[in-house]
Amino acid sequence: MKDQLRLAGCIIPDSKGRILLIHRNTTKRRQWEIPGGKIDELVDGKIVRSGRSAEETVRHELKEEVGVDVEISRKLGDREFSEDQYVMHYSWYLGEIVVGKPIIGEPDKYDDLQYFSQTQLSSMRDELSGNTRNFLDAWVAGEVTLLLV
């Protein structure tokens, strides 16, 4: 995995089984995404390992992007996708909000956040990030379950 950029995010279901997504609205991208971010850094176009764990990344990014503290229950899975000439290796974790209420924490990047059902996401595939489409496919196929254990 040395030539892949590693990322991690958190699937946060609500009491109705919908998942929280944030809407990126930048000049480069307009898409619904799973809250999360890079484990590694890009420096002058090269991947530099940060030394952070995926779980540390998830906690940091959720606090930064949606203003909540999460308790991670377990790893749900991972997939790869290509973006900006990089292969992205994205790991999904199941989490529960333990402190805070979701808000837009980076208004320069994001303009909305909402909970979506599997059916809703399936009807808006073109509006989803590559990673979120990958997660949706795994969810629909029954490869991931959102039950907190």
ChimeraX attribute file (.defattr): number of C-alpha atoms within 10 A of each C-alpha:
attribute: neighborCount
match mode: 1-to-1
recipient: residues
	/A:1	8
	/A:2	8
	/A:3	11
	/A:4	16
	/A:5	22
	/A:6	22
	/A:7	22
	/A:8	26
	/A:9	28
	/A:10	30
	/A:11	22
	/A:12	21
	/A:13	21
	/A:14	15
	/A:15	6
	/A:16	9
	/A:17	14
	/A:18	19
	/A:19	19
	/A:20	21
	/A:21	23
	/A:22	23
	/A:23	22
	/A:24	22
	/A:25	16
	/A:26	12
	/A:27	7
	/A:28	7
	/A:29	11
	/A:30	16
	/A:31	19
	/A:32	27
	/A:33	21
	/A:34	24
	/A:35	24
	/A:36	27
	/A:37	19
	/A:38	20
	/A:39	24
	/A:40	20
	/A:41	15
	/A:42	12
	/A:43	8
	/A:44	7
	/A:45	8
	/A:46	10
	/A:47	16
	/A:48	14
	/A:49	13
	/A:50	13
	/A:51	9
	/A:52	11
	/A:53	11
	/A:54	23
	/A:55	20
	/A:56	12
	/A:57	21
	/A:58	28
	/A:59	20
	/A:60	17
	/A:61	23
	/A:62	22
	/A:63	20
	/A:64	17
	/A:65	20
	/A:66	22
	/A:67	19
	/A:68	21
	/A:69	21
	/A:70	20
	/A:71	17
	/A:72	19
	/A:73	13
	/A:74	14
	/A:75	18
	/A:76	19
	/A:77	14
	/A:78	17
	/A:79	13
	/A:80	17
	/A:81	15
	/A:82	13
	/A:83	11
	/A:84	6
	/A:85	6
	/A:86	13
	/A:87	15
	/A:88	21
	/A:89	20
	/A:90	26
	/A:91	22
	/A:92	26
	/A:93	24
	/A:94	23
	/A:95	23
	/A:96	18
	/A:97	17
	/A:98	11
	/A:99	12
	/A:100	12
	/A:101	10
	/A:102	18
	/A:103	18
	/A:104	17
	/A:105	17
	/A:106	13
	/A:107	12
	/A:108	10
	/A:109	17
	/A:110	20
	/A:111	16
	/A:112	14
	/A:113	19
	/A:114	13
	/A:115	16
	/A:116	17
	/A:117	14
	/A:118	14
	/A:119	11
	/A:120	11
	/A:121	19
	/A:122	15
	/A:123	9
	/A:124	11
	/A:125	15
	/A:126	12
	/A:127	15
	/A:128	21
	/A:129	20
	/A:130	19
	/A:131	25
	/A:132	21
	/A:133	21
	/A:134	16
	/A:135	23
	/A:136	20
	/A:137	15
	/A:138	17
	/A:139	15
	/A:140	13
	/A:141	10
	/A:142	9
	/A:143	12
	/A:144	17
	/A:145	12
	/A:146	17
	/A:147	9
	/A:148	11
	/A:149	6
